[in-house]
Amino acid sequence: MSGDHHHHHHDHGHSHAPNNFGRAFAIGITINLAYVGIEAIAGLTTGSMALLADAGHNLSDVLGLAVAWAGLRLAQRPASARFTYGLKRSGILAALFNAVLLLFACGAIAVEALRRLADPQPVPGTVIMAVAAGGILVNGITAWLFARGQSRDVNIRGAYLHMLADAGVSAAVVVSGLIILKTQAYWIDPALSLVVVAVILRGTWGLLRESVAMALDAVPDGIDAEAVAEFLKSRPGVVTVHDLHIWPMGTTDTALTAHLVMPEGHPGDAALAALAHDLEHRFGIDHATIQIETGAADCAAVACA
């Protein structure tokens, strides 16, 4: 192939990856693990299915936080001769694992809740309210720790959304404790645990869909592939564009490869550097590999033309 191959990574001296969340994960895991112990003991002592369901969910979130932390650490490891992009995809795998883990947790909680709904047991509303109020505080603090990174990293967003949903669920448990205290309607306890499952499933589905798409090299959300193609075609000297591929290298980095047909020849390194700069700033694509061809004959496969 007689065309010219050019790769450019535009670096502004800052990292797109939120790589300083180690302390947030450590604090989040510690306080949530302590709360899970308190909630589980309270649930077993009082027989509250809502507290036990929420404790099981929070335990899965502790494991999820640990996996997300591990994924973040692995994604920061440098490239090697074997892993030439490093381990950036670890964050995607962590998000996918978290989504699957939550689905299993939902199934276990739902089965037990349905059994309890058929035979409601008396539970103390005051204790339920007190323990759940602690959950609002713990989950709210943990969600706040991840708030600043959730818009840039699906792995961090998974942790943030889980903690935010947990705070909301704990608030609902407080309300159920109040209703039980006033009405002695004990069926509300297992019924609420089913509501907990519905809330978790709603948040988990989006995380699962996004992480699976990223694992399958789908064009990242927020990037319009057609707009990128039109942008490349609009560059001076470009007649057509083919073999355009855009995919996530990890939870924060995006790569692109494309063949540009330029009959007048190679535009020069400065032009390609400017193109890479524009791709990063307009579309968030930070790893661009461009191949220049002077015509259809320069493409080895007829299908390319």
Backbone bond lengths (Angstrom), bond angles and torsions (degrees), N, CA, C in turn:
res aa  C-N    CA-C-N  psi(-1)  N-CA   C-N-CA  omega(-1)  CA-C   N-CA-C  phi
1 M - - - 1.463 - - 1.528 108.32 -
2 S 1.290 116.58 124.92 1.459 119.76 -173.12 1.526 113.63 -89.00
3 G 1.317 116.58 -5.54 1.463 119.01 179.48 1.516 111.46 -67.96
4 D 1.322 115.94 163.40 1.461 121.57 -179.41 1.514 109.85 -96.05
5 H 1.318 116.00 140.10 1.468 121.84 -178.99 1.525 108.46 -109.05
6 H 1.321 116.05 132.11 1.462 119.30 -177.87 1.510 109.91 -139.65
7 H 1.317 116.02 132.09 1.465 121.13 175.23 1.513 108.18 -120.42
8 H 1.327 114.92 138.00 1.464 118.32 179.10 1.508 109.31 -142.82
9 H 1.322 115.58 131.81 1.471 120.70 172.92 1.513 107.17 -117.94
10 H 1.310 115.18 116.65 1.465 120.12 -177.09 1.507 109.21 -87.71
11 D 1.309 117.54 122.46 1.467 121.59 -176.04 1.519 110.10 -121.22
12 H 1.320 116.85 127.21 1.458 122.22 -178.97 1.519 111.87 -103.85
13 G 1.344 115.27 8.45 1.457 117.38 179.22 1.510 113.71 84.67
14 H 1.328 116.76 9.43 1.458 118.38 173.76 1.505 108.72 -130.64
15 S 1.315 116.63 160.25 1.462 121.29 -178.71 1.511 109.59 -105.55
16 H 1.342 114.19 139.50 1.465 118.24 176.42 1.524 110.91 -77.30
17 A 1.314 117.15 -24.95 1.459 120.82 -176.98 1.518 110.69 -76.86
18 P 1.320 117.42 130.20 1.458 120.07 175.52 1.522 109.12 -74.56
19 N 1.342 117.63 85.12 1.453 121.58 -168.95 1.522 113.24 -95.77
20 N 1.311 118.77 11.74 1.457 120.94 -177.53 1.530 111.11 -116.35
21 F 1.334 116.37 38.86 1.459 120.87 -177.02 1.524 112.42 -105.39
22 G 1.345 117.14 12.16 1.457 119.54 179.85 1.518 112.65 -58.66
23 R 1.331 116.80 -43.26 1.459 120.56 179.76 1.524 111.42 -66.49
24 A 1.342 116.43 -39.24 1.465 120.23 178.83 1.528 110.52 -61.85
25 F 1.331 117.04 -42.93 1.461 120.32 178.59 1.531 110.80 -64.97
26 A 1.326 116.93 -42.68 1.470 120.22 -178.71 1.525 110.85 -62.04
27 I 1.327 116.90 -45.45 1.465 121.00 179.54 1.526 110.35 -65.67
28 G 1.343 115.86 -45.45 1.458 120.40 -178.23 1.520 112.16 -60.92
29 I 1.332 116.51 -45.07 1.465 120.32 -179.93 1.530 110.77 -64.05
30 T 1.326 117.29 -43.41 1.468 121.44 -177.20 1.524 112.25 -63.04
31 I 1.341 117.02 -51.14 1.470 119.04 -175.74 1.521 111.42 -71.56
32 N 1.334 117.35 -32.31 1.467 119.56 179.08 1.525 111.18 -72.64
33 L 1.338 117.39 -36.99 1.458 120.05 178.63 1.525 110.30 -65.55
34 A 1.334 116.43 -40.29 1.460 120.31 177.39 1.530 110.21 -63.23
35 Y 1.318 116.73 -41.85 1.461 120.41 -179.01 1.528 111.52 -67.44
36 V 1.340 116.94 -37.72 1.465 120.47 178.08 1.527 110.22 -58.56
37 G 1.347 116.17 -42.72 1.462 119.86 178.69 1.517 111.96 -60.97
38 I 1.322 116.22 -45.36 1.474 121.02 179.66 1.524 110.57 -63.77
39 E 1.331 116.40 -44.38 1.464 121.09 -176.81 1.523 111.43 -67.61
40 A 1.346 116.34 -40.31 1.463 119.87 179.62 1.524 111.00 -64.99
41 I 1.327 116.83 -43.26 1.466 120.45 178.24 1.528 110.73 -62.17
42 A 1.335 116.17 -43.38 1.466 120.38 178.88 1.525 110.86 -64.43
43 G 1.340 116.99 -40.64 1.453 120.34 -179.91 1.521 112.30 -65.48
44 L 1.338 116.77 -42.60 1.467 120.90 179.23 1.522 110.86 -68.10
45 T 1.326 117.26 -38.23 1.465 121.86 -178.62 1.526 111.75 -68.27
46 T 1.340 115.83 -41.14 1.468 120.00 -175.79 1.525 112.87 -94.10
47 G 1.336 117.24 -14.97 1.460 120.33 -175.99 1.509 113.34 76.53
48 S 1.333 117.67 19.10 1.463 121.36 -178.71 1.526 111.33 -79.71
49 M 1.339 116.00 115.92 1.462 120.53 178.01 1.528 110.64 -69.21
50 A 1.317 116.96 -33.14 1.461 120.18 -179.89 1.524 110.51 -63.45
51 L 1.350 116.41 -43.23 1.461 120.04 179.23 1.525 111.00 -68.06
52 L 1.343 117.32 -41.70 1.459 120.13 178.99 1.522 111.18 -65.61
53 A 1.339 116.84 -39.71 1.465 120.41 178.14 1.515 110.62 -63.19
54 D 1.326 115.37 -43.60 1.463 119.11 -179.47 1.530 110.72 -68.98
55 A 1.343 117.07 -34.14 1.466 120.58 177.45 1.526 110.12 -65.50
56 G 1.339 116.41 -42.23 1.464 119.80 177.52 1.512 112.09 -63.29
57 H 1.325 114.64 -40.53 1.462 119.08 177.93 1.525 110.42 -65.31
58 N 1.314 116.99 -44.24 1.459 120.25 -179.98 1.527 111.80 -65.31
59 L 1.327 117.28 -33.59 1.459 120.32 176.87 1.531 110.20 -65.17
60 S 1.341 115.89 -40.29 1.468 119.00 177.29 1.527 110.24 -65.28
61 D 1.330 115.88 -32.44 1.470 119.36 177.86 1.527 111.65 -70.12
62 V 1.342 116.66 -34.31 1.466 119.55 176.35 1.527 109.43 -62.38
63 L 1.338 115.67 -45.80 1.459 119.46 176.76 1.521 110.20 -63.16
64 G 1.343 115.30 -39.38 1.457 119.82 178.71 1.520 112.35 -62.64
65 L 1.328 116.48 -40.29 1.464 120.38 177.23 1.529 110.59 -63.51
66 A 1.338 115.80 -40.02 1.466 119.76 179.53 1.528 110.85 -64.18
67 V 1.322 116.14 -42.15 1.469 120.53 179.12 1.526 110.58 -66.50
68 A 1.332 116.38 -41.71 1.465 120.15 179.17 1.527 110.82 -63.37
69 W 1.324 115.89 -39.64 1.467 120.69 178.04 1.527 110.66 -63.73
70 A 1.341 115.12 -44.38 1.466 119.28 178.64 1.531 110.44 -62.53
71 G 1.336 116.16 -41.43 1.463 119.97 178.65 1.513 111.71 -62.03
72 L 1.333 116.18 -40.24 1.467 120.61 179.77 1.529 110.79 -65.07
73 R 1.346 115.89 -42.23 1.465 119.86 -179.84 1.536 110.97 -66.10
74 L 1.318 116.53 -43.35 1.461 120.13 -179.86 1.524 111.49 -64.77
75 A 1.340 116.31 -37.71 1.468 120.66 -178.79 1.525 111.99 -65.21
76 Q 1.325 117.16 -19.81 1.460 120.68 -179.17 1.528 112.95 -89.06
77 R 1.333 116.84 -5.22 1.461 119.22 -179.68 1.524 110.39 -69.13
78 P 1.326 117.46 142.38 1.473 120.23 -177.02 1.519 112.30 -69.96
79 A 1.329 115.25 162.98 1.455 121.36 178.48 1.527 110.38 -66.41
80 S 1.327 115.29 154.70 1.459 120.93 177.77 1.526 108.63 -133.78
81 A 1.324 116.05 178.60 1.467 119.75 179.75 1.519 111.19 -63.00
82 R 1.325 117.02 -30.60 1.467 120.22 -179.83 1.520 111.62 -90.37
83 F 1.334 116.52 -46.24 1.464 121.23 179.71 1.528 107.55 -102.34
84 T 1.331 115.78 84.85 1.465 120.46 -170.10 1.521 113.41 -70.52
85 Y 1.319 117.94 -16.99 1.457 121.48 174.12 1.527 110.66 -101.74
86 G 1.328 117.13 8.59 1.450 119.55 -172.59 1.526 109.68 76.07
87 L 1.322 117.28 -153.86 1.472 121.75 179.72 1.526 110.66 -115.75
88 K 1.333 115.19 42.06 1.464 120.89 -175.51 1.528 112.85 -60.83
89 R 1.324 117.32 -28.84 1.465 119.98 -177.37 1.530 112.96 -75.84
90 S 1.308 117.40 -5.18 1.467 119.81 179.16 1.525 111.70 -57.60
91 G 1.333 116.28 -37.10 1.465 120.04 178.51 1.520 112.42 -63.14
92 I 1.352 116.46 -37.11 1.467 120.77 177.71 1.528 109.71 -65.03
93 L 1.337 116.36 -45.83 1.467 120.53 179.03 1.525 111.05 -62.16
94 A 1.333 117.31 -37.50 1.466 120.90 178.65 1.525 110.53 -64.59
95 A 1.328 117.19 -43.77 1.468 120.77 178.92 1.522 110.62 -63.69
96 L 1.331 116.99 -40.28 1.464 121.56 179.03 1.525 110.37 -64.82
97 F 1.329 116.33 -43.24 1.468 120.88 178.45 1.524 110.26 -61.05
98 N 1.321 116.92 -43.44 1.463 120.95 -179.92 1.526 111.35 -60.26
99 A 1.330 116.12 -42.59 1.466 120.14 -179.35 1.528 110.99 -63.22
100 V 1.327 117.07 -45.21 1.469 121.08 179.90 1.527 110.55 -65.85
101 L 1.326 116.56 -40.37 1.459 121.34 178.56 1.528 111.26 -59.10
102 L 1.318 116.35 -43.72 1.456 120.36 -179.69 1.529 111.89 -66.50
103 L 1.323 117.12 -34.25 1.466 120.06 177.53 1.528 110.82 -62.94
104 F 1.337 117.33 -43.20 1.466 120.71 177.36 1.529 110.93 -64.50
105 A 1.331 116.72 -40.62 1.462 120.44 178.80 1.525 110.50 -61.68
106 C 1.331 116.46 -41.05 1.467 120.93 179.23 1.524 111.22 -61.18
107 G 1.328 116.43 -42.24 1.462 120.14 -179.95 1.517 111.93 -61.82
108 A 1.325 116.61 -44.39 1.468 120.88 -179.09 1.531 110.94 -65.01
109 I 1.327 116.24 -42.61 1.466 120.31 -179.81 1.528 110.89 -65.24
110 A 1.331 116.96 -42.71 1.466 121.27 -177.41 1.527 111.43 -63.55
111 V 1.329 117.16 -41.73 1.466 120.92 -179.61 1.526 110.77 -60.52
112 E 1.326 116.86 -48.13 1.463 120.87 -179.05 1.529 111.14 -67.77
113 A 1.326 117.34 -36.45 1.467 120.19 179.80 1.523 111.26 -64.84
114 L 1.312 117.53 -41.67 1.468 121.33 179.34 1.530 110.39 -64.16
115 R 1.341 115.58 -38.11 1.468 118.45 177.85 1.529 110.67 -64.21
116 R 1.334 116.23 -42.79 1.470 120.72 179.79 1.533 111.92 -70.12
117 L 1.317 116.73 -30.65 1.470 120.13 -178.96 1.528 110.01 -65.29
118 A 1.338 116.33 -32.90 1.467 120.35 178.32 1.524 111.63 -73.25
119 D 1.328 116.65 -21.10 1.464 121.00 -179.77 1.530 109.38 -142.88
120 P 1.337 117.73 75.32 1.478 120.95 -177.05 1.522 111.88 -60.42
121 Q 1.336 115.40 140.01 1.463 120.88 179.21 1.531 109.76 -112.85
122 P 1.351 117.21 145.19 1.475 119.81 178.12 1.534 111.17 -62.13
123 V 1.321 116.19 135.77 1.467 121.54 178.23 1.528 108.54 -136.66
124 P 1.357 117.41 145.84 1.467 120.71 -179.74 1.524 111.92 -79.45
125 G 1.308 116.16 114.50 1.463 120.46 -177.37 1.517 113.40 -62.66
126 T 1.344 117.51 -35.24 1.469 120.76 -177.15 1.527 111.33 -63.56
127 V 1.339 116.12 -45.40 1.469 120.43 -179.96 1.519 110.37 -64.09
128 I 1.331 116.00 -42.97 1.460 120.41 179.31 1.528 110.63 -58.52
129 M 1.318 116.25 -44.96 1.468 120.84 -179.91 1.523 111.49 -62.67
130 A 1.332 117.26 -42.99 1.457 121.00 -177.13 1.528 111.52 -65.91
131 V 1.335 116.33 -45.33 1.468 120.02 -178.41 1.526 110.56 -68.02
132 A 1.322 116.66 -42.00 1.465 120.10 -179.25 1.527 111.26 -66.51
133 A 1.322 117.28 -33.22 1.467 120.42 177.10 1.529 110.22 -61.83
134 G 1.341 115.79 -37.75 1.456 119.58 175.58 1.518 110.93 -63.25
135 G 1.339 116.61 -33.93 1.463 120.96 178.82 1.516 112.32 -65.62
136 I 1.319 116.19 -36.71 1.468 119.42 177.30 1.518 109.71 -60.02
137 L 1.315 116.26 -43.82 1.468 121.33 -178.60 1.528 111.25 -66.29
138 V 1.329 116.38 -49.90 1.471 120.94 -176.93 1.524 111.29 -62.83
139 N 1.330 116.46 -49.53 1.468 120.11 -177.86 1.524 111.62 -69.06
140 G 1.337 116.27 -35.18 1.457 119.06 178.38 1.517 112.18 -64.46
141 I 1.332 116.56 -42.41 1.466 120.81 178.36 1.523 110.43 -63.83
142 T 1.338 116.64 -43.51 1.465 120.53 -179.03 1.517 111.26 -64.25
143 A 1.334 117.31 -42.87 1.467 120.34 178.06 1.521 110.56 -61.17
144 W 1.328 116.60 -40.51 1.473 120.74 179.30 1.524 111.41 -61.47
145 L 1.320 117.20 -35.21 1.459 121.52 -179.96 1.530 112.05 -62.05
146 F 1.353 116.59 -30.32 1.457 120.82 -176.74 1.523 113.44 -102.73
147 A 1.320 117.56 -1.53 1.471 121.16 -172.84 1.525 112.78 -58.91
148 R 1.328 117.27 -40.99 1.466 119.09 -174.01 1.525 113.77 -72.84
149 G 1.347 118.67 -16.23 1.458 119.82 -178.84 1.509 114.37 -106.74
150 Q 1.344 117.83 -5.60 1.460 120.28 -171.97 1.524 114.05 -70.92
151 S 1.329 117.40 -20.48 1.465 118.98 -178.94 1.526 112.51 -82.02
152 R 1.343 118.01 -11.55 1.456 120.69 -174.92 1.523 113.88 -113.98
153 D 1.319 118.65 -10.04 1.458 120.38 -172.35 1.528 109.21 -144.85
154 V 1.341 116.85 120.76 1.466 120.03 -178.28 1.522 111.09 -64.29
155 N 1.324 117.81 -30.23 1.457 121.45 178.46 1.530 110.41 -66.65
156 I 1.330 116.82 -47.85 1.468 121.45 176.58 1.526 110.11 -64.45
157 R 1.345 117.03 -39.15 1.463 120.34 -179.97 1.523 111.03 -63.37
158 G 1.345 117.02 -36.23 1.455 119.85 177.10 1.516 110.89 -60.22
159 A 1.339 116.56 -44.72 1.467 120.41 178.35 1.524 110.75 -64.34
160 Y 1.333 116.33 -43.50 1.471 121.24 -178.30 1.536 111.57 -62.72
161 L 1.328 116.51 -47.63 1.463 120.52 -177.51 1.521 111.13 -64.67
162 H 1.337 116.98 -38.62 1.451 119.55 179.30 1.524 110.92 -62.48
163 M 1.318 115.75 -45.59 1.463 119.37 -178.52 1.533 111.91 -67.13
164 L 1.337 115.99 -38.36 1.461 120.01 179.02 1.528 110.49 -65.89
165 A 1.336 115.86 -42.71 1.468 119.85 178.07 1.526 110.36 -63.61
166 D 1.324 116.62 -38.60 1.459 120.07 179.56 1.528 111.71 -62.99
167 A 1.326 116.15 -39.14 1.464 119.69 178.07 1.523 110.00 -62.02
168 G 1.335 116.26 -41.51 1.455 120.61 178.18 1.515 112.15 -65.42
169 V 1.341 116.20 -41.32 1.466 120.61 178.35 1.524 110.81 -63.35
170 S 1.334 116.70 -41.92 1.470 120.34 178.66 1.529 110.79 -61.34
171 A 1.335 115.54 -37.22 1.464 119.47 177.08 1.522 110.80 -63.43
172 A 1.340 115.93 -39.53 1.467 119.83 178.59 1.529 110.75 -66.35
173 V 1.331 117.06 -36.38 1.469 120.48 178.60 1.530 110.40 -65.20
174 V 1.340 117.10 -36.77 1.464 121.05 176.32 1.530 109.49 -59.64
175 V 1.326 115.56 -44.93 1.464 120.31 179.75 1.526 110.49 -62.47
176 S 1.350 116.57 -41.91 1.468 119.22 -179.37 1.530 110.85 -65.08
177 G 1.344 116.25 -37.30 1.462 119.41 177.35 1.517 111.38 -62.03
178 L 1.326 115.76 -38.83 1.461 120.51 178.67 1.528 111.08 -65.46
179 I 1.333 116.23 -42.23 1.471 120.19 179.78 1.525 110.45 -64.83
180 I 1.356 116.29 -43.10 1.467 120.21 178.68 1.529 110.22 -61.79
181 L 1.325 115.90 -40.00 1.458 120.99 -179.47 1.523 111.15 -62.68
182 K 1.326 116.59 -36.90 1.465 121.38 -176.48 1.525 113.52 -85.83
183 T 1.357 116.67 -32.50 1.473 119.70 -170.31 1.527 114.46 -117.98
184 Q 1.338 117.44 -14.10 1.478 121.58 -173.25 1.536 112.35 57.47
185 A 1.332 116.43 28.51 1.474 120.85 176.09 1.524 108.33 -85.40
186 Y 1.344 116.00 84.10 1.462 120.65 -171.12 1.532 113.66 -70.13
187 W 1.315 117.27 -17.00 1.467 119.88 178.60 1.532 111.41 -65.82
188 I 1.345 116.40 -18.79 1.460 120.12 -179.87 1.531 111.09 -63.33
189 D 1.339 117.33 -31.03 1.468 121.00 -178.03 1.537 112.07 -61.51
190 P 1.352 120.54 -56.83 1.462 119.31 177.22 1.522 112.79 -68.08
191 A 1.347 116.65 -31.39 1.464 118.76 178.69 1.524 110.66 -63.19
192 L 1.331 115.81 -39.23 1.461 119.35 179.38 1.527 111.25 -66.11
193 S 1.338 116.58 -33.90 1.464 118.46 179.54 1.529 110.53 -64.09
194 L 1.335 116.96 -30.11 1.468 119.84 174.66 1.530 110.83 -69.90
195 V 1.334 116.27 -35.17 1.464 120.01 174.83 1.529 109.58 -63.98
196 V 1.343 115.89 -39.57 1.463 120.72 176.47 1.524 109.68 -56.86
197 V 1.332 116.42 -45.74 1.463 121.49 -179.91 1.531 110.30 -60.22
198 A 1.335 117.14 -43.80 1.465 120.83 -179.58 1.524 111.46 -61.98
199 V 1.334 116.18 -41.40 1.465 120.35 179.11 1.528 110.73 -63.79
200 I 1.342 115.56 -44.11 1.462 120.00 -179.68 1.531 110.52 -63.19
201 L 1.339 115.99 -44.29 1.461 119.99 -178.40 1.527 111.56 -61.94
202 R 1.307 116.00 -38.64 1.469 118.91 -178.86 1.524 111.24 -62.78
203 G 1.338 116.32 -44.64 1.455 119.14 179.19 1.514 112.48 -71.99
204 T 1.346 115.67 -35.54 1.463 120.19 -176.79 1.517 111.56 -69.24
205 W 1.336 117.54 -35.52 1.462 120.05 -177.10 1.524 111.53 -59.96
206 G 1.341 116.63 -43.46 1.459 119.58 178.95 1.519 111.78 -64.35
207 L 1.341 116.29 -41.67 1.461 120.55 178.41 1.522 110.78 -64.27
208 L 1.333 117.20 -42.83 1.464 121.32 179.68 1.515 111.08 -63.18
209 R 1.327 116.31 -45.80 1.462 120.54 -178.68 1.528 111.15 -62.02
210 E 1.335 116.69 -43.82 1.459 120.29 -178.07 1.525 111.64 -69.33
211 S 1.330 117.44 -42.32 1.461 119.79 -178.17 1.525 111.60 -69.11
212 V 1.347 117.76 -36.42 1.468 120.47 176.20 1.526 110.12 -65.25
213 A 1.328 116.73 -43.48 1.461 120.64 178.80 1.529 111.10 -59.85
214 M 1.332 116.77 -42.73 1.452 120.49 178.91 1.522 111.73 -66.63
215 A 1.331 117.01 -38.63 1.460 120.89 178.70 1.532 111.26 -65.20
216 L 1.342 116.66 -27.47 1.466 122.00 179.93 1.526 112.22 -94.88
217 D 1.331 116.94 15.21 1.475 122.72 175.34 1.524 113.33 64.53
218 A 1.326 117.57 32.24 1.464 120.13 175.18 1.528 109.57 -69.74
219 V 1.317 116.01 154.58 1.465 120.06 175.11 1.531 107.61 -60.21
220 P 1.327 118.51 127.37 1.467 120.64 -176.85 1.521 113.00 -58.31
221 D 1.325 116.16 147.21 1.462 121.03 174.71 1.524 109.53 -57.15
222 G 1.309 116.33 140.08 1.458 120.01 179.15 1.514 113.25 94.94
223 I 1.349 117.75 -7.54 1.467 121.07 177.13 1.520 108.74 -115.49
224 D 1.318 116.43 123.21 1.463 123.13 178.86 1.522 108.12 -93.41
225 A 1.338 116.90 107.62 1.464 121.20 -176.70 1.525 111.92 -61.09
226 E 1.340 116.83 -37.17 1.466 119.65 179.28 1.518 110.91 -66.77
227 A 1.341 116.15 -37.80 1.469 119.22 178.28 1.522 110.48 -66.24
228 V 1.329 117.15 -37.40 1.465 120.62 177.33 1.524 110.30 -64.43
229 A 1.343 116.18 -43.47 1.470 120.24 179.16 1.527 111.08 -61.48
230 E 1.333 116.29 -44.45 1.463 119.49 179.16 1.525 111.29 -64.43
231 F 1.327 116.45 -36.77 1.462 120.59 178.01 1.526 110.48 -63.27
232 L 1.323 117.09 -44.03 1.468 120.63 179.36 1.525 111.15 -65.00
233 K 1.334 116.91 -39.46 1.467 120.80 179.49 1.528 111.60 -66.28
234 S 1.321 116.10 -26.11 1.467 119.55 -177.05 1.523 113.09 -80.99
235 R 1.324 117.33 -8.73 1.462 119.17 -179.59 1.527 110.49 -67.63
236 P 1.322 118.33 145.44 1.465 121.94 -178.76 1.526 111.61 -56.54
237 G 1.340 115.79 130.73 1.458 121.55 176.40 1.510 115.38 88.17
238 V 1.345 117.55 -9.24 1.466 120.15 -178.62 1.527 109.97 -86.46
239 V 1.338 116.27 123.30 1.464 121.80 179.08 1.526 110.48 -90.39
240 T 1.321 116.44 -43.01 1.456 119.99 178.58 1.521 109.62 -155.90
241 V 1.327 115.33 166.26 1.461 122.91 -179.49 1.518 108.41 -129.05
242 H 1.326 116.79 135.82 1.465 119.32 174.65 1.523 109.74 -145.02
243 D 1.339 114.80 173.04 1.467 121.03 -175.99 1.527 111.84 50.11
244 L 1.323 115.73 45.58 1.462 120.91 177.87 1.523 109.08 -86.58
245 H 1.321 116.58 124.89 1.461 122.04 178.79 1.531 108.94 -132.73
246 I 1.323 115.62 134.49 1.465 121.83 177.96 1.524 107.22 -132.03
247 W 1.334 117.02 126.13 1.453 119.19 -177.35 1.531 110.70 -150.71
248 P 1.340 116.61 158.87 1.473 119.79 178.73 1.522 110.85 -82.88
249 M 1.324 116.85 127.89 1.461 120.78 174.60 1.526 110.28 -79.71
250 G 1.316 115.66 -26.21 1.458 122.60 178.98 1.512 107.13 -161.75
251 T 1.316 117.22 -156.04 1.463 120.08 -178.40 1.522 112.35 -81.96
252 T 1.341 118.32 -9.81 1.467 119.91 -178.65 1.520 113.58 -130.91
253 D 1.331 119.00 -16.24 1.465 121.67 -174.98 1.523 110.80 -108.82
254 T 1.335 115.93 140.85 1.460 121.96 -178.27 1.528 109.62 -124.61
255 A 1.335 115.19 138.13 1.465 120.87 -179.80 1.526 110.28 -115.47
256 L 1.331 115.43 156.29 1.467 122.27 178.20 1.520 109.09 -142.48
257 T 1.335 116.24 140.25 1.463 121.51 167.70 1.522 107.00 -129.87
258 A 1.328 116.73 145.59 1.463 120.70 -179.08 1.528 110.03 -159.73
259 H 1.332 115.55 150.09 1.458 122.71 171.69 1.529 107.43 -104.14
260 L 1.323 116.78 124.65 1.462 121.47 176.52 1.531 108.66 -109.09
261 V 1.326 116.34 122.85 1.463 120.50 176.89 1.528 108.14 -88.22
262 M 1.365 115.50 115.46 1.468 122.46 -177.06 1.536 108.20 -130.80
263 P 1.344 118.06 91.50 1.468 122.12 -176.49 1.531 114.15 -55.62
264 E 1.327 117.11 -28.25 1.465 119.69 -178.38 1.520 112.76 -80.72
265 G 1.341 116.64 -3.01 1.450 120.08 175.28 1.516 113.73 102.96
266 H 1.317 114.95 -177.54 1.462 123.34 -176.86 1.533 110.49 -60.67
267 P 1.333 117.17 131.51 1.470 119.51 -177.51 1.529 114.22 -79.70
268 G 1.328 117.16 -10.18 1.464 120.13 -178.83 1.518 111.71 104.09
269 D 1.334 115.63 154.94 1.465 121.06 -176.88 1.527 112.47 -62.92
270 A 1.323 116.63 -35.33 1.464 119.49 -179.11 1.520 111.23 -63.20
271 A 1.348 116.15 -40.81 1.465 120.49 179.53 1.523 110.76 -65.33
272 L 1.343 117.74 -39.65 1.456 120.86 179.40 1.528 111.15 -70.24
273 A 1.335 116.52 -35.58 1.465 119.67 176.21 1.528 110.48 -64.46
274 A 1.327 116.52 -39.82 1.471 120.90 178.05 1.522 110.24 -65.99
275 L 1.341 116.32 -37.90 1.464 120.85 179.14 1.532 109.98 -64.12
276 A 1.333 117.30 -45.07 1.463 121.26 179.03 1.530 110.73 -62.37
277 H 1.334 116.02 -39.48 1.467 121.16 178.09 1.523 110.41 -61.06
278 D 1.334 116.39 -45.14 1.469 120.47 -178.62 1.530 111.34 -67.83
279 L 1.329 117.55 -37.05 1.463 120.72 178.85 1.528 110.99 -63.26
280 E 1.336 115.36 -37.91 1.457 118.40 179.42 1.522 111.78 -70.72
281 H 1.320 116.85 -44.89 1.460 120.02 -173.61 1.530 113.26 -79.39
282 R 1.326 117.24 -27.79 1.470 119.33 -179.68 1.519 112.83 -91.26
283 F 1.351 116.46 -32.42 1.462 119.14 -173.32 1.530 113.64 -124.34
284 G 1.329 118.17 -5.26 1.455 120.09 -178.58 1.513 113.95 75.02
285 I 1.327 117.18 22.47 1.472 122.30 179.34 1.525 108.33 -96.02
286 D 1.337 116.78 109.67 1.459 118.90 -171.78 1.526 115.29 -101.73
287 H 1.320 118.09 -5.48 1.472 120.94 176.35 1.534 107.64 -128.30
288 A 1.303 117.44 100.46 1.467 121.57 -177.30 1.525 110.42 -113.13
289 T 1.319 116.53 128.51 1.461 122.54 174.68 1.522 107.88 -118.64
290 I 1.327 116.48 115.57 1.463 122.12 -174.63 1.530 109.87 -115.28
291 Q 1.318 116.70 131.72 1.473 121.22 173.94 1.524 108.91 -112.06
292 I 1.322 115.37 128.33 1.462 121.54 -179.19 1.523 110.10 -97.34
293 E 1.336 116.51 131.40 1.461 122.72 174.92 1.521 108.66 -126.06
294 T 1.327 115.98 146.74 1.477 119.35 -178.79 1.514 112.94 -94.27
295 G 1.340 117.00 -6.52 1.460 119.83 178.29 1.501 110.55 174.45
296 A 1.357 115.88 177.99 1.459 120.97 -176.90 1.519 112.15 -60.80
297 A 1.324 117.17 -32.64 1.456 120.86 -178.18 1.516 112.55 -66.67
298 D 1.346 116.24 -19.23 1.453 120.12 -178.88 1.515 112.66 -81.96
299 C 1.308 116.88 -9.12 1.467 119.79 178.80 1.516 107.99 -94.87
300 A 1.313 117.33 124.70 1.456 121.92 -172.26 1.528 112.46 -61.34
301 A 1.319 117.42 -41.37 1.457 120.35 -178.67 1.521 110.88 -96.27
302 V 1.329 115.57 135.46 1.467 119.86 179.85 1.525 110.12 -60.42
303 A 1.327 116.71 -33.19 1.460 121.01 -178.89 1.523 111.42 -60.82
304 C 1.337 116.92 -30.39 1.460 119.79 -179.34 1.527 110.65 -62.51
305 A 1.309 116.46 -37.52 1.458 120.45 -176.86 1.511 111.57 -71.39
